[in-house]
Amino acid sequence: MDIKEILNQTDRFAANAGCRITEVDETRAVAEMTVTAEHLNGGKVCQGGALFTLADLAIAALMNYGGQLTFGISNSIMYVSSAREGDLLRAEAVMVAAHHKIPAVEVRVTNQEGRLICHVTGMGYRKAQTIDMK
C-alpha cells in the first residue's frame, strides 16, 4: 500500500468528514471534499474545522509520503472566503522545506471555480519510527 491508501483507510476522522486524498508524491499532495449540510455552521457556510481537517489531511499525506512517521507540531489557517453547501473543495499541499526532522508545508484550499477559500501553513516533526505500509 502507499500513503494515499493508508491514510484514506486509517484517518477515520478525515474520512468521516468526507475528506479523501486524491494525489500525492514527494513534493505535493491533494485532498478533496464536497461541502454537505453536515459541514455547515450557524451562518450556513462551511465550518472552519471542516476546512482545517481537509487541509490537515493533505499535509499529513505530503509529510508522511516517504514512510517516516511525521506528526504536525504547528499549523496556521487564514480564512479568505466562505465555502457553501455543494462546493467541491480541493486542498493542494506543497513542500516548502523538506527538512529531515521538521518539514514545512503550505496548503491552498480552493473551490470548483478556483476561488481561494483558505490558506494553511504547517510544520511537522519526523519521528524515528516508520509507517507500516502493509
DSSP file with accessible surface (Angstrom, degrees, kcal/mol):
  #  RESIDUE AA STRUCTURE BP1 BP2  ACC     N-H-->O    O-->H-N    N-H-->O    O-->H-N    TCO  KAPPA ALPHA  PHI   PSI    X-CA   Y-CA   Z-CA
    1    1 A M              0   0   92      0, 0.0     2,-0.2     0, 0.0     0, 0.0   0.000 360.0 360.0 360.0 152.4    0.0    0.0    0.0
    2    2 A D     >  -     0   0   68      1,-0.1     4,-2.5   132,-0.0     5,-0.2  -0.559 360.0 -96.1-105.2 174.0    1.0    3.6   -0.5
    3    3 A I  H  > S+     0   0    2     62,-0.2     4,-2.8     1,-0.2     5,-0.3   0.842 121.9  58.0 -61.4 -33.1    0.5    6.6    1.8
    4    4 A K  H  > S+     0   0   71      1,-0.2     4,-2.3     2,-0.2    17,-0.3   0.960 111.1  41.2 -61.3 -50.5   -2.6    7.6   -0.1
    5    5 A E  H  > S+     0   0   87      2,-0.2     4,-1.5     1,-0.2    -2,-0.2   0.910 115.1  52.1 -63.6 -42.7   -4.3    4.3    0.5
    6    6 A I  H  X S+     0   0   14     -4,-2.5     4,-2.8     1,-0.2     3,-0.3   0.953 114.2  40.5 -60.7 -52.0   -3.1    4.0    4.1
    7    7 A L  H  X S+     0   0   23     -4,-2.8     4,-2.3     1,-0.2    -1,-0.2   0.883 111.3  56.5 -69.2 -35.5   -4.4    7.5    5.2
    8    8 A N  H  < S+     0   0   19     -4,-2.3    -1,-0.2    -5,-0.3    -2,-0.2   0.831 117.9  36.4 -63.6 -27.7   -7.6    7.1    3.2
    9    9 A Q  H  < S+     0   0  124     -4,-1.5    -2,-0.2    -3,-0.3    -1,-0.2   0.813 125.8  34.8 -90.2 -35.6   -8.3    3.9    5.3
   10   10 A T  H  < S+     0   0   76     -4,-2.8     2,-1.8    -5,-0.2     3,-0.2   0.696  93.0  81.9-101.3 -20.4   -6.8    4.8    8.7
   11   11 A D     X  +     0   0   44     -4,-2.3     4,-2.3    -5,-0.3     5,-0.2  -0.613  55.1 170.4 -84.8  83.8   -7.6    8.5    9.2
   12   12 A R  H  >  +     0   0  179     -2,-1.8     4,-2.9     1,-0.2    -1,-0.2   0.842  69.0  57.4 -67.0 -35.1  -11.1    7.9   10.3
   13   13 A F  H  > S+     0   0  145      2,-0.2     4,-1.3    -3,-0.2    -1,-0.2   0.959 111.1  42.3 -61.0 -49.9  -11.8   11.5   11.4
   14   14 A A  H  4>S+     0   0    2      1,-0.2     5,-2.7     2,-0.2     3,-0.3   0.911 114.8  51.2 -63.4 -42.3  -11.0   12.9    7.9
   15   15 A A  H ><5S+     0   0   50     -4,-2.3     3,-1.7     1,-0.2    -1,-0.2   0.925 108.5  51.0 -62.0 -42.8  -12.9   10.0    6.2
   16   16 A N  H 3<5S+     0   0  143     -4,-2.9    -1,-0.2     1,-0.3    -2,-0.2   0.768 107.0  55.1 -66.7 -22.6  -16.0   10.7    8.4
   17   17 A A  T 3<5S-     0   0   21     -4,-1.3    -1,-0.3    -3,-0.3    -2,-0.2   0.444 123.2-107.5 -85.7  -2.8  -15.7   14.4    7.4
   18   18 A G  T < 5S+     0   0   43     -3,-1.7    16,-0.4     1,-0.3     2,-0.3   0.620  71.9 142.6  88.7  13.9  -15.9   13.4    3.7
   19   19 A C      < +     0   0    7     -5,-2.7     2,-0.3    -6,-0.2    -1,-0.3  -0.690  22.6 176.4 -92.2 143.1  -12.2   14.1    3.0
   20   20 A R  E     -A   32   0A 150     12,-1.9    12,-2.7    -2,-0.3     2,-0.4  -0.993  30.3-124.4-147.8 135.2  -10.1   11.9    0.7
   21   21 A I  E     +A   31   0A   2     -2,-0.3    10,-0.3   -17,-0.3     3,-0.1  -0.644  29.0 173.1 -76.5 131.7   -6.6   12.1   -0.7
   22   22 A T  E     +     0   0A  44      8,-2.8     2,-0.3    -2,-0.4     9,-0.2   0.664  63.0  16.6-111.8 -25.7   -6.6   12.0   -4.4
   23   23 A E  E     +A   30   0A  76      7,-1.6     7,-2.9   -19,-0.0    -1,-0.4  -0.994  60.0 165.0-147.3 145.7   -2.9   12.7   -5.3
   24   24 A V  E     +A   29   0A  28     -2,-0.3     2,-0.2     5,-0.3     5,-0.2  -0.938   6.5 147.6-161.5 137.6    0.4   12.5   -3.5
   25   25 A D        -     0   0   50      3,-2.3    40,-0.2    -2,-0.3     3,-0.1  -0.827  64.9 -72.7-147.0-167.4    4.1   12.5   -4.4
   26   26 A E  S    S+     0   0  122     -2,-0.2    40,-0.1     1,-0.2     3,-0.1   0.663 128.0  33.9 -71.9 -13.3    7.3   13.8   -2.7
   27   27 A T  S    S+     0   0   78      1,-0.3    68,-2.0    67,-0.1     2,-0.3   0.609 122.5  15.9-116.5 -16.3    6.5   17.5   -3.5
   28   28 A R  E     - B   0  94A  56     66,-0.2    -3,-2.3    -3,-0.1     2,-0.3  -0.996  50.4-165.1-156.7 156.9    2.7   17.8   -3.3
   29   29 A A  E     -AB  24  93A   0     64,-2.0    64,-3.2    -2,-0.3     2,-0.4  -0.988   8.5-155.5-143.2 148.7   -0.5   16.3   -2.1
   30   30 A V  E     -AB  23  92A   0     -7,-2.9    -8,-2.8    -2,-0.3    -7,-1.6  -0.992  10.0-179.6-128.3 133.4   -4.1   16.9   -3.0
   31   31 A A  E     -AB  21  91A   0     60,-2.1    60,-3.3    -2,-0.4     2,-0.3  -0.957  10.8-159.5-126.7 149.1   -7.2   16.1   -0.8
   32   32 A E  E     +AB  20  90A  59    -12,-2.7   -12,-1.9    -2,-0.3     2,-0.3  -0.928  13.0 173.9-131.2 155.8  -10.8   16.8   -1.8
   33   33 A M  E     - B   0  89A   3     56,-1.9    56,-3.5    -2,-0.3     2,-0.5  -0.957  24.1-138.1-156.9 137.6  -14.1   17.2    0.0
   34   34 A T  E     - B   0  88A  73    -16,-0.4     2,-0.4    -2,-0.3    54,-0.2  -0.883  32.0-120.4 -96.9 128.5  -17.6   18.2   -1.1
   35   35 A V        -     0   0    2     52,-3.0    51,-3.2    -2,-0.5     2,-0.2  -0.554  38.8-179.7 -71.3 123.0  -19.3   20.5    1.3
   36   36 A T    >   -     0   0   51     -2,-0.4     3,-1.9    49,-0.2     4,-0.4  -0.652  46.9 -92.4-113.6 176.4  -22.5   18.9    2.7
   37   37 A A  G >  S+     0   0   50      1,-0.3     3,-1.3    -2,-0.2     7,-0.1   0.834 123.8  63.9 -58.8 -30.6  -25.2   20.1    5.1
   38   38 A E  G 3  S+     0   0  161      1,-0.3    -1,-0.3     8,-0.0    -3,-0.0   0.667  98.3  55.3 -69.5 -16.3  -23.2   18.4    7.9
   39   39 A H  G <  S+     0   0   19     -3,-1.9     8,-3.4     2,-0.0    -1,-0.3   0.531  86.5 107.7 -90.4  -7.8  -20.3   20.8    7.3
   40   40 A L  B <   -F   46   0B  47     -3,-1.3     6,-0.2    -4,-0.4     2,-0.1  -0.449  53.9-152.5 -81.4 144.6  -22.3   24.0    7.7
   41   41 A N    >   -     0   0   63      4,-2.8     3,-2.1    -2,-0.2    -1,-0.1  -0.289  46.0 -77.3 -95.5-170.8  -22.0   26.3   10.8
   42   42 A G  T 3  S+     0   0   85      1,-0.3    -2,-0.1     2,-0.1    -1,-0.0   0.722 131.5  57.7 -63.8 -21.7  -24.7   28.6   12.2
   43   43 A G  T 3  S-     0   0   58      2,-0.2    -1,-0.3     3,-0.0     3,-0.1   0.332 116.7-114.2 -89.2   5.7  -24.0   31.1    9.4
   44   44 A K  S <  S+     0   0  162     -3,-2.1    41,-0.4     1,-0.3     2,-0.3   0.783  82.2 108.6  66.0  29.3  -24.8   28.4    6.8
   45   45 A V  S    S-     0   0   22     39,-0.1    -4,-2.8    -6,-0.1    -1,-0.3  -0.859  84.7 -69.0-124.9 167.1  -21.3   28.3    5.4
   46   46 A C  B     -F   40   0B   7     37,-3.1    -6,-0.3    -2,-0.3    37,-0.2  -0.327  55.9-115.2 -61.2 128.5  -18.6   25.6    5.8
   47   47 A Q    >>  -     0   0   95     -8,-3.4     4,-1.5     1,-0.1     3,-0.8  -0.336  18.4-124.2 -64.9 140.3  -17.4   25.4    9.3
   48   48 A G  H 3> S+     0   0   19      1,-0.3     4,-2.6     2,-0.2     5,-0.2   0.838 108.6  59.5 -57.9 -35.3  -13.7   26.3    9.8
   49   49 A G  H 3> S+     0   0   31      1,-0.2     4,-2.4     2,-0.2    -1,-0.3   0.856 102.6  52.7 -64.0 -33.7  -12.9   23.0   11.4
   50   50 A A  H <> S+     0   0   11     -3,-0.8     4,-2.0   -11,-0.2    -1,-0.2   0.915 110.2  48.0 -67.2 -41.3  -14.0   21.1    8.3
   51   51 A L  H  X S+     0   0    5     -4,-1.5     4,-2.3     1,-0.2    -2,-0.2   0.915 112.2  49.5 -64.1 -41.6  -11.7   23.3    6.2
   52   52 A F  H  X S+     0   0   61     -4,-2.6     4,-3.2     1,-0.2    -2,-0.2   0.907 107.9  53.7 -64.9 -40.7   -8.8   22.7    8.6
   53   53 A T  H  X S+     0   0   21     -4,-2.4     4,-2.0     2,-0.2    -1,-0.2   0.915 109.0  49.3 -60.1 -42.8   -9.5   18.9    8.5
   54   54 A L  H  X S+     0   0    0     -4,-2.0     4,-1.6     2,-0.2    -2,-0.2   0.950 114.6  43.7 -61.0 -48.8   -9.3   18.9    4.7
   55   55 A A  H  X S+     0   0    0     -4,-2.3     4,-2.4     1,-0.2    -2,-0.2   0.913 111.2  55.0 -63.5 -41.0   -6.0   20.8    4.7
   56   56 A D  H  X S+     0   0   55     -4,-3.2     4,-2.8     1,-0.2    -1,-0.2   0.863 104.4  54.0 -63.2 -35.8   -4.6   18.7    7.5
   57   57 A L  H  X S+     0   0    2     -4,-2.0     4,-2.4     2,-0.2    -1,-0.2   0.919 109.0  48.1 -65.7 -41.5   -5.2   15.5    5.6
   58   58 A A  H  X S+     0   0    0     -4,-1.6     4,-2.2     2,-0.2    -2,-0.2   0.918 112.0  50.3 -63.8 -40.4   -3.2   16.9    2.6
   59   59 A I  H  X S+     0   0    5     -4,-2.4     4,-3.0     1,-0.2     5,-0.3   0.940 110.0  50.0 -61.2 -46.8   -0.4   18.0    4.9
   60   60 A A  H  X S+     0   0   20     -4,-2.8     4,-1.9     1,-0.2    -2,-0.2   0.909 109.8  50.9 -60.2 -42.3   -0.3   14.5    6.5
   61   61 A A  H  < S+     0   0    0     -4,-2.4     4,-0.4     1,-0.2    -1,-0.2   0.935 114.9  42.7 -62.2 -44.9   -0.1   12.8    3.1
   62   62 A L  H >< S+     0   0    3     -4,-2.2     3,-1.0     1,-0.2     4,-0.3   0.941 115.6  46.6 -69.0 -46.9    2.7   15.0    2.0
   63   63 A M  H 3< S+     0   0    4     -4,-3.0     3,-0.2     1,-0.2    -1,-0.2   0.791 118.4  42.2 -68.4 -27.0    4.7   14.9    5.2
   64   64 A N  T >< S+     0   0   10     -4,-1.9     3,-2.1    -5,-0.3    -1,-0.2   0.383  82.0 107.2 -98.8   4.1    4.4   11.1    5.5
   65   65 A Y  T <  S+     0   0   88     -3,-1.0   -62,-0.2    -4,-0.4    -1,-0.2   0.859  75.6  54.0 -53.2 -41.9    5.0   10.3    1.9
   66   66 A G  T 3  S-     0   0   76     -4,-0.3    -1,-0.3    -3,-0.2     3,-0.1   0.538 117.6-108.3 -75.1  -5.3    8.5    8.9    2.4
   67   67 A G  S <  S+     0   0    9     -3,-2.1    64,-3.2     1,-0.3     2,-0.6   0.401  79.9 124.9  96.1  -2.6    7.2    6.4    5.0
   68   68 A Q  E    S-C  130   0A  69     62,-0.3    -1,-0.3    -5,-0.2    62,-0.3  -0.822  71.0-110.6 -93.8 123.9    8.7    8.1    8.1
   69   69 A L  E     -     0   0A  30     60,-2.2    58,-3.3    -2,-0.6     2,-0.4  -0.310  43.4-179.4 -57.9 123.1    6.0    8.8   10.7
   70   70 A T  E     -C  126   0A   7     56,-0.2     2,-0.3   -10,-0.1    56,-0.2  -0.996   9.6-166.2-131.5 128.9    5.5   12.6   10.9
   71   71 A F  E     -C  125   0A 114     54,-2.1    54,-2.6    -2,-0.4     2,-0.2  -0.864  29.3-105.4-112.7 149.0    3.1   14.5   13.2
   72   72 A G  E     +C  124   0A  48     -2,-0.3    52,-0.3    52,-0.2     3,-0.1  -0.467  34.7 172.4 -69.9 139.2    2.0   18.1   13.0
   73   73 A I  E     +     0   0A  96     50,-2.8     2,-0.3     1,-0.4    51,-0.2   0.540  68.1  16.3-120.4 -17.0    3.5   20.4   15.6
   74   74 A S  E     +C  123   0A  66     49,-1.5    49,-2.8     2,-0.0    -1,-0.4  -0.936  61.4 171.4-159.2 133.6    2.3   23.8   14.3
   75   75 A N  E     -C  122   0A  54     -2,-0.3     2,-0.4    47,-0.2    47,-0.2  -0.990   9.3-168.2-141.8 150.9   -0.4   25.0   11.9
   76   76 A S  E     -C  121   0A  71     45,-2.3    45,-2.3    -2,-0.3     2,-0.4  -0.998   6.4-164.8-139.4 136.9   -1.9   28.3   11.0
   77   77 A I  E     -C  120   0A  43     -2,-0.4     2,-0.5    43,-0.2    43,-0.2  -0.973   6.2-167.1-126.9 137.6   -5.0   28.9    9.0
   78   78 A M  E     -C  119   0A 107     41,-2.6    41,-2.2    -2,-0.4     2,-0.4  -0.986  16.1-145.9-122.4 116.9   -6.2   32.1    7.3
   79   79 A Y  E     +C  118   0A 118     -2,-0.5    39,-0.3    39,-0.2     3,-0.1  -0.716  23.2 170.7 -84.4 128.8   -9.8   32.1    6.1
   80   80 A V        -     0   0   75     37,-3.0     2,-0.3    -2,-0.4    38,-0.2   0.778  61.6  -6.3-108.2 -42.5  -10.2   34.1    2.9
   81   81 A S  S    S-     0   0   35     36,-1.8    -1,-0.4    34,-0.1     2,-0.2  -0.963  77.0 -91.6-151.0 167.2  -13.8   33.4    1.7
   82   82 A S        -     0   0   51     -2,-0.3     2,-0.4    -3,-0.1   -35,-0.1  -0.555  24.4-145.6 -86.8 145.8  -16.7   31.1    2.5
   83   83 A A        -     0   0    1    -37,-0.2   -37,-3.1    -2,-0.2     2,-0.3  -0.864  21.0-154.7-103.6 144.7  -17.4   27.7    1.1
   84   84 A R    >   -     0   0  136     -2,-0.4     3,-2.5   -39,-0.2   -49,-0.3  -0.757  32.1 -71.9-119.8 163.4  -21.1   26.8    0.7
   85   85 A E  T 3  S+     0   0  115    -41,-0.4   -49,-0.2    -2,-0.3    -1,-0.1  -0.249 120.3  26.2 -53.9 132.8  -23.0   23.6    0.5
   86   86 A G  T 3  S+     0   0   52    -51,-3.2    -1,-0.3     1,-0.3     2,-0.1   0.160  87.1 134.2  96.9 -17.8  -22.3   21.8   -2.7
   87   87 A D    <   -     0   0   17     -3,-2.5   -52,-3.0   -53,-0.1     2,-0.7  -0.420  52.2-139.2 -65.6 137.9  -18.9   23.3   -3.2
   88   88 A L  E     -B   34   0A  67    -54,-0.2     2,-0.4    -2,-0.1   -54,-0.2  -0.903  24.4-157.5 -95.6 114.6  -16.1   20.8   -4.2
   89   89 A L  E     -B   33   0A   0    -56,-3.5   -56,-1.9    -2,-0.7     2,-0.4  -0.770   9.7-164.6-100.2 143.4  -13.1   21.8   -2.2
   90   90 A R  E     -BD  32 110A  69     20,-2.7    20,-2.5    -2,-0.4     2,-0.6  -0.991   3.2-162.5-129.6 120.4   -9.5   21.0   -3.2
   91   91 A A  E     -BD  31 109A   0    -60,-3.3   -60,-2.1    -2,-0.4     2,-0.6  -0.930   8.2-169.6-104.4 115.4   -6.6   21.3   -0.8
   92   92 A E  E     -BD  30 108A  60     16,-2.4    16,-1.9    -2,-0.6     2,-0.4  -0.931   3.7-165.5-109.3 114.5   -3.2   21.3   -2.5
   93   93 A A  E     -BD  29 107A   0    -64,-3.2   -64,-2.0    -2,-0.6     2,-0.4  -0.824   4.2-171.5 -99.0 135.4   -0.3   21.0   -0.2
   94   94 A V  E     -BD  28 106A  55     12,-2.8    12,-2.3    -2,-0.4     2,-0.4  -0.977  28.2-112.4-126.7 143.1    3.2   21.8   -1.4
   95   95 A M  E     + D   0 105A  40    -68,-2.0    10,-0.2    -2,-0.4     3,-0.2  -0.565  31.3 175.3 -74.3 127.4    6.5   21.2    0.4
   96   96 A V  E    S+     0   0A  84      8,-2.9     2,-0.4    -2,-0.4     9,-0.2   0.795  78.1  11.1 -97.4 -41.2    8.2   24.5    1.4
   97   97 A A  E     - D   0 104A  44      7,-1.9     7,-2.3     2,-0.1     2,-0.9  -0.920  60.8-162.0-143.7 112.4   11.1   22.9    3.4
   98   98 A A        +     0   0   77     -2,-0.4     7,-0.0     5,-0.2    -3,-0.0  -0.262  29.6 170.6 -89.3  47.9   11.8   19.2    3.2
   99   99 A H        -     0   0   89     -2,-0.9    -2,-0.1     3,-0.4     0, 0.0  -0.283  41.9-124.5 -60.6 144.3   13.9   19.2    6.3
  100  100 A H  S    S+     0   0  135      1,-0.2    -1,-0.1     2,-0.1    -2,-0.0   0.740 105.4  17.5 -67.2 -20.5   14.8   15.7    7.6
  101  101 A K  S    S+     0   0   64      1,-0.1    25,-2.7    24,-0.1    -1,-0.2   0.720 134.3  30.7-117.1 -38.6   13.3   16.5   11.1
  102  102 A I  S    S-     0   0   70     23,-0.2    -3,-0.4   -32,-0.0    23,-0.2  -0.721  71.5-174.5-130.5  82.3   11.0   19.5   10.8
  103  103 A P        -     0   0    0      0, 0.0    21,-2.2     0, 0.0     2,-0.4  -0.399  10.8-148.2 -74.6 155.5    9.3   19.8    7.3
  104  104 A A  E     -DE  97 123A  23     -7,-2.3    -8,-2.9    19,-0.2    -7,-1.9  -0.981  14.7-175.3-128.3 141.2    7.2   22.8    6.4
  105  105 A V  E     -DE  95 122A   2     17,-2.8    17,-2.5    -2,-0.4     2,-0.4  -0.949  14.9-152.0-135.8 148.6    4.2   22.8    4.0
  106  106 A E  E     -DE  94 121A  84    -12,-2.3   -12,-2.8    -2,-0.3     2,-0.4  -0.965  15.0-164.4-118.5 143.5    1.8   25.4    2.5
  107  107 A V  E     -DE  93 120A   0     13,-3.2    13,-2.6    -2,-0.4     2,-0.5  -0.991   9.4-163.6-130.4 135.2   -1.8   24.5    1.5
  108  108 A R  E     -DE  92 119A 128    -16,-1.9   -16,-2.4    -2,-0.4     2,-0.6  -0.982   9.0-159.7-113.2 122.9   -4.2   26.4   -0.7
  109  109 A V  E     +DE  91 118A   0      9,-2.7     8,-3.5    -2,-0.5     9,-1.4  -0.922  20.9 171.6-102.9 121.4   -7.9   25.3   -0.3
  110  110 A T  E     -DE  90 116A  22    -20,-2.5   -20,-2.7    -2,-0.6     6,-0.2  -0.854  26.1-124.7-124.8 162.2   -9.9   26.3   -3.4
  111  111 A N    >   -     0   0    5      4,-1.7     3,-2.3    -2,-0.3   -22,-0.2  -0.317  47.3 -80.9 -96.1-174.7  -13.4   25.6   -4.6
  112  112 A Q  T 3  S+     0   0   99      1,-0.3   -23,-0.1   -24,-0.1    -1,-0.0   0.689 131.2  53.4 -63.6 -16.3  -14.5   24.2   -8.0
  113  113 A E  T 3  S-     0   0  146      2,-0.1    -1,-0.3   -25,-0.1     3,-0.1   0.395 119.7-108.4 -96.3   0.5  -14.1   27.7   -9.6
  114  114 A G    <   +     0   0   49     -3,-2.3     2,-0.3     1,-0.3    -2,-0.1   0.530  67.4 151.5  84.3   7.0  -10.5   28.0   -8.3
  115  115 A R        -     0   0   95      1,-0.1    -4,-1.7     2,-0.0     2,-0.3  -0.532  51.3-114.7 -74.1 133.1  -11.5   30.6   -5.7
  116  116 A L  E     + E   0 110A  38     -2,-0.3    -6,-0.3    -6,-0.2     3,-0.1  -0.530  36.8 173.4 -70.3 126.1   -9.3   30.6   -2.7
  117  117 A I  E     -     0   0A   0     -8,-3.5   -37,-3.0     1,-0.4   -36,-1.8   0.814  64.1 -15.5 -99.0 -46.9  -11.2   29.6    0.5
  118  118 A C  E     -CE  79 109A   0     -9,-1.4    -9,-2.7   -39,-0.3     2,-0.4  -0.988  52.0-138.5-156.5 161.5   -8.3   29.4    2.9
  119  119 A H  E     -CE  78 108A  46    -41,-2.2   -41,-2.6    -2,-0.3     2,-0.4  -0.984  22.8-171.8-124.4 132.2   -4.5   29.3    3.2
  120  120 A V  E     -CE  77 107A   0    -13,-2.6   -13,-3.2    -2,-0.4     2,-0.4  -0.978   9.7-165.9-128.8 138.7   -2.8   26.9    5.7
  121  121 A T  E     -CE  76 106A  51    -45,-2.3   -45,-2.3    -2,-0.4     2,-0.3  -0.941  15.5-177.9-117.8 147.7    0.8   26.6    6.8
  122  122 A G  E     -CE  75 105A   3    -17,-2.5   -17,-2.8    -2,-0.4     2,-0.4  -0.999  17.1-162.4-146.6 147.9    2.1   23.6    8.7
  123  123 A M  E     -CE  74 104A  77    -49,-2.8   -50,-2.8    -2,-0.3   -49,-1.5  -0.952  16.1-165.3-124.5 148.3    5.2   22.2   10.3
  124  124 A G  E     -C   72   0A   0    -21,-2.2     2,-0.4    -2,-0.4   -52,-0.2  -0.786  18.0-132.9-126.9 171.7    5.8   18.6   11.3
  125  125 A Y  E     -C   71   0A  97    -54,-2.6   -54,-2.1    -2,-0.3     2,-0.5  -0.991  21.0-141.3-127.0 120.1    8.1   16.6   13.4
  126  126 A R  E     -C   70   0A  28    -25,-2.7   -56,-0.2    -2,-0.4     2,-0.1  -0.717  16.6-150.4 -84.6 125.2    9.5   13.4   11.9
  127  127 A K  E     -     0   0A  84    -58,-3.3   -58,-0.0    -2,-0.5    -1,-0.0  -0.415  24.7-116.5 -84.5 165.5    9.8   10.5   14.3
  128  128 A A  E    S+     0   0A  93     -2,-0.1     2,-0.1   -60,-0.1    -1,-0.1   0.776  91.9  92.4 -71.3 -23.1   12.4    7.8   14.1
  129  129 A Q  E     -     0   0A 115    -60,-0.1   -60,-2.2   -61,-0.1     2,-0.2  -0.392  70.0-139.8 -75.0 145.1    9.6    5.3   13.5
  130  130 A T  E     -C   68   0A 102    -62,-0.3     2,-0.4    -2,-0.1   -62,-0.3  -0.624  22.0-105.4 -99.3 164.8    8.4    4.4   10.1
  131  131 A I        -     0   0   29    -64,-3.2     2,-0.7    -2,-0.2  -128,-0.0  -0.733  32.4-115.8 -88.8 135.4    4.8    3.9    8.9
  132  132 A D        -     0   0  115     -2,-0.4   -65,-0.0     1,-0.1    -1,-0.0  -0.598  29.0-168.6 -70.8 111.2    3.7    0.3    8.4
  133  133 A M              0   0   62     -2,-0.7    -1,-0.1   -66,-0.0  -127,-0.0   0.185 360.0 360.0 -91.4  18.0    3.0    0.3    4.6
  134  134 A K              0   0  193   -128,-0.0    -2,-0.0     0, 0.0  -132,-0.0  -0.607 360.0 360.0 -94.1 360.0    1.2   -3.1    4.6
